[in-house]
Amino acid sequence: MLKNILKILASLLLICTLQISYTEAQSPDIDLDIQADPVFSNAQVINLTNLVFDKSGRGSGIFSIFIQNRTDQAQEGLYLDLLVRTQRHGLIVEGFQRSGTPFSLNPGQAVFATNNDLARGRISGIGTDIQFDGGITTPGTELMNRLQGSTRLPVDEYVLEVRLYQGNNRPNGGDLVTSNSIMIGGDLAEDELSLYLLAPGDVAGTDVQITNSYPEFRWEGQAGKTYRVIVVEERDGESPETLIQSAKSSTPGRIGSPGALLEYEMFDLLVEGTSLQYPSSGVQSLQDGKTYYWQVFTTLQTTSGVEERTSDIWSFTLGSGFDGVADGELFELDGELREILLTLLGPETFRELEQRNFELEGMEVDDQDMYGGMARDELIRIAEKIRDGKIKIAN
């Protein structure tokens, strides 16, 4: 049995944004409502340090309950029961008010209590101390063991249910009067919202050429968020990090209102979603033969405040196409590459190109030119995704 059942409830029930508040078996005589605190309902990351509180009740506000006697008669012998269930683990915690210590409500009386009030064993307007027995279940213990050393809680869909019994608590045969639940889950950032760039270019320092002077910038991130995208031109003697941080010190713009730009800053824009087509106006144009760096930023609302997330820095060079590829960049179609190209192009197209003596110099993927070993590696990567079912070839 746990020393403080509410501490465990606090550590396990709050994961993501409040999704649904619904009533079960609501009594016409007594209203029961439960709400999550806005700090937790709006958070995309729940830090364990924000869930620690003691019986003094000085911890973070996490949830609150409201109970009202709607009748003109006193309601006696009332007991609270708190349960936490998860989609992945089932019932993980059950706390029930200690037998022999009921509370009562006068006619029309309404009471309000937060998690901190319950931690102190008090509900304003009720003279009886509210103490809980019960504890964490076997699935709950397994979940807590998995969290050893973790500072943040895993993604899941959780339900916190508050029940009101009369006559005694649930284990001792009390009668269920009313209950209410909140379901939380669905908006927590997976993997703390990692940002992965997709195109154009590759990690800074990689010699990747593109031919489109208006490329589409794409990255992998959480949908529905605002991202800041910064593109700067390479300058001798200055690192990509220094250039981007200097550009980041100014206020970003938006499409149609780009704002002021530094001499080497191509654009600095806020964008909704995970892609951005290079604007045709209001920014500086990419120049043939120049190398550029870009990075994406976003923020997470946590229970400790706003935290920034950043991607790696990628680079690309604007070139003029496949012309001038060195002989050493050409590669032969061995058995593996032939099989891959047969899959991608289809037998008829492949044979036609082969009969016309076409040679494979390189290829373009998402406006990014690849030659030699890089092209070969990319073809192999695409073939693996086809075999794994992640890419389907349209007929």
N, C-alpha and C positions, 0 to 999 in steps of 0.2 A: 504494500500500500504506500502511496506517495505521501510525503510530508505536506505537500501543498498541491492539491489536485488542480487548482486554478493555474498554477505555474506551468503544469504540463499542458493544460488546455491552451494557454497562451502560446506555448511553444509549438503546438501542433495544428491549431485550427486556422491560423491566418497565413495564407499563401499568396493570394492574388486579389484582383479587383472584385468587389461585390457584384455578383451577377443577378441573383434572384433573392427576394425575400417573400416567403409564402407561409400561409397558416395551415396548420393541420389540426383537425378535431377541435376547432375553436369553440369555446363555450359561449352561450348567449349571456351567461352571468358574469364571466371574468374575461377581460381582454389581456392578451399577452403578446408583447412585441419585442423583437430583438434587432439591433442595428450594429453594423461595424463602424468603427471610428474612421472618419475620412482620410486620416494620414495613412491608414492601412488599406482602405478601400481603393485609394488612388495609386498605391505603390506597385511598381513592377518587380521590385526586389524586397524581400523581407529579411532584415538582418536579425540574427538571434539575439544580439545585444539589446535590441529594442523590445524584446519579449521577456526580459528578466525583471522580475519585481518580487518584493517580499510582502510579508503580512502587514507592513506599515502602509502599504497601498500607495507608494510613491512612484510606481512604474508608469509606463506609457499607457495612455488610454487605448484600449483595444476593441472592446464591445460594450454595449449597454443594453439593459432590459427595462421594459415598462410593463407594469401590472396594474390593472384597475378593476375594482369590484363595481360592477354596473347595477347591482341590486340595492334594495333598501334594507337588506339584512346583512348581518356580519357573516363573513366566511371564515370558518374556523378550521384548524387542523391541516394547514397547507404545507406542502413540501416541494422543493425544486429538484429537478433532475437535469443534469447537463451531459450531453453525449456529443462525441466527435466521430464522424465516419469519413473515410476517404474512398474514392473510386477504386484505387489500387489495392488498399489494404483492409477495407471493411471497417468495423468498429474498432477504434484505437483507444478511446478513453470513455469512461463513464463515471461521473461523479453524482452521488445522490445525497440529499440533505440527511443529516444524522437522525436516526429514529429517536422519538421522544422529545424533539426540539422543534415542533411546528411553529409556524407564524400564522397570524390572522389578519384580515382586512376588515375595517369598519365599513358600514354602508357608504357606497360612493367613493371610497378611498382609492387614491392612485399613488403608486410608489415607483421610484426610479432608482436604478443602481448600475454602476459601471463594474468592469472587471476588478478595479481597485477596491471598490466598496465590498465586493464579495470576498476579495482576498483578506480584507480586515474582518470579515464575518458580520458585516453590517448592511442593512438597507434602511435608508432614511425614512423615519415614520414608523418603523417597526422595532419594538423593544427587544425582540428575541435575537440572540446571536445566530448567524447562519453558518453552520459548520458542515463540511462535506466529508463523507466517506467514499469508498470506492477507489478507483485508480486506473492505471494504464492496463490495457488488455495485452494478451500475447502478441497479436499483430502490432500493437502500438510499441511494445518493447522491441520487437524486431526492427521497426522503423527507427526508433531512437538509437539503436545500436549502429545502424547504417549512417547516422548523422554524426558519429564521433569525429571530432576534428573539423567539422564543417562550420562555417560562419553564416551560411545562408540555407534556407529551406528549399527542398526540391519541389518541382512543379507537380501538382496533383489537383484534383477537384475535391474540395472538402465541404462537408455539411456539419454545421453546428446546430444542434437541436436543444431547445429548452422545453422541458415538460413541467406541468404543474399537477401534483397529485393531492388528494384529500384523504384524510384518515390515517395515512402513513406513507412512507416512501415506497418506491416501486418494489424493491426486494422484499419488503414486508407486507405486501398485499394492498397498497394504497390504490384508490380509484383515480384513473386519469381524468382530469378536469379539462385541460386544454394544453396545446403545445404550439410552438412556432419554430421555424428553421430559417437559417440563411445559408445559401450555397455560395461558395467562393471558389474562384478558379478560372483560368482561361486567359488571363492577361499578364501573367508573370513571364518575364523574358527568359527564354531558353538559353542555357549556357551563358547567362549574364549578358546576353545580346552581343555576341561576337560579330564583327563586321569583316566580311571577306570580299575583296575586290575581284571582279570577273573580267572586265574589259573596259578600255583598251590597255595594252601593255603588259608588264609583269613587274616583279619586285624591282625596286630602284637599283640601277646598275646593270640590269639585263638589257642587252641591245635588241630591242623589239621595234620594228618599223610598222607604221600604218600608212595607208594611202588616202584615207578619207580625212579631209580637213575639217569636217563637222562630225566627229565620231560620237557614238552613243556611249556614255559612261554607265556602267552597270555594276552593281554590288549585291551581295547577299546579306540581308538584314531583316528585321521584323517589319511586317507590313503595317501601314497606318501611322508611321512615325515621320517626324521631320528630320532631314539630314542636311548637313552642311558640307558642300563640296568645294574644295579649293584646288585650282590648277595654277602652277607657276612655271616660268621658263628657267631652264638651267643657266646658272651664272658661274663663271670661273672663280674658284677660290671659296665658294660658299656651298655648304651642304644642303641637301634637300630638306632636312629637318629645320635648318635655320631659315630658309626661304619661306617655307610653309608657315612656321610660327610667326614670322614677321607679317605675313599676309593675314594671319588669323587674329592679329591684334586689332584690326579694324572691324567695323560693323559689317556683317554680310548683307548682301542684297537679295532680291528675288527676281524671277523671270519678269522682264518688263521694267524693273526698277533695280538695276545691278549695283548702283552705288559707286563710290570712288575706288579706283584701282591703283596699286603701285606700278612702277614702270615694268617690272617683270611678272606682274600678277595678271593672268589671263582672265580669270573670273573667281568670284567667291560668292556662292549662291546657296540659299536655303531652298530645299525642294522636298515635296511630299512624295513618298514612294522610294523605290530602289533603282531608279534609272533617270538619266538626264541626257537629252540630245543637246549637243553643243549649240548654244544660242547663235542665231545669225545676226544679232544686233545687240548693242549695249555692252559688249565685251571686246577684248582684244583678239585678233585673229591669229590662228596658228600659222606658222611660217615653215615652208619647206626646208628640211635639213636641220631644224631646231629640235632639241630634246626638251621634254616637259615632265614635270612631276605632279602627281595628284594624290589627294588623301580625302577620306570621308570621316565626318564626325557626327555623333548624336549624343543624346543624354538619356539617362534613366532616372525615374523618380523612385527613390528608395525611402525606407522608413528613417534613414539618417540624413536625408536631403538629396540634392541632385548630384548625380555622378556622370562624368563624361566617358564615352566609349569612342575609341578611334580605330581606324583600319591601319594596315601597313601602308607605306608609301610606295606607289608604283610609278614607273616611268615609261615613256614611249617617244619615238622619234618620227616626225612626219616625213615620209619619203615619197618617191614618185612611182612606186610600183615594183614589179618583178624584174625590170630591165637591169642589166649589169650584174646579175648574180654570178659569183665566181665559180669557176669549174669545180673547185673543191666542194662547193655547196650541193652539187648534183648528187643524187644517190640512185642506185639501181633498185629495180623492183624485184626483191627476193620473194620467196614463197609466201612469207607472212604478209608483206605489203600487197602482193597481188590479191591475196584472199580478202584483205580489208577493202581494197578498191573495188573488187568485184561486188562486195556487199553494199558499198556505198553508192556505186554508179550503176550497178546492174550489169549483167553479162553482155548485153548488146552494145551499150554505150562504151564499156571498157574495151571490147574487141575492136570497135570502130576506131577509137583513139589509138589503140596499139597498132592497127594496120596502117594508120596515117603517120606512124613514127613520132607520136607525141612523147615528150620526155617530162618527167615530174621534177620540176625545179623547186617548187614550194607551193604553198596554198595560203588562202586568206580565210580567217575565221573571226567573225565579229569585227571586221575592219582591221584586223591584226595580221600582218604578213609573217609567215614562218618559212624558214628554209632549212635544208639539211637535216641535222639531227633533231632540231626542234620540231620540224614538220613531221618527221617520222614518229617522234614521241607523241605528238598530238593525235596522229592517226591511230596509233596503238591505244591511246586513252579513249578515243571515240569508239573504237571497236570493242573495248572492254565494257563500255557503258551499253553498247548495243546488245552484247551477250548477256549482261546483267538485267536487261529489260528497262534500263533507265532512259534509253533513246530508242524510239521506234521509227523505222523507215517507212514512209508513206508509199503506198502502191501507186 
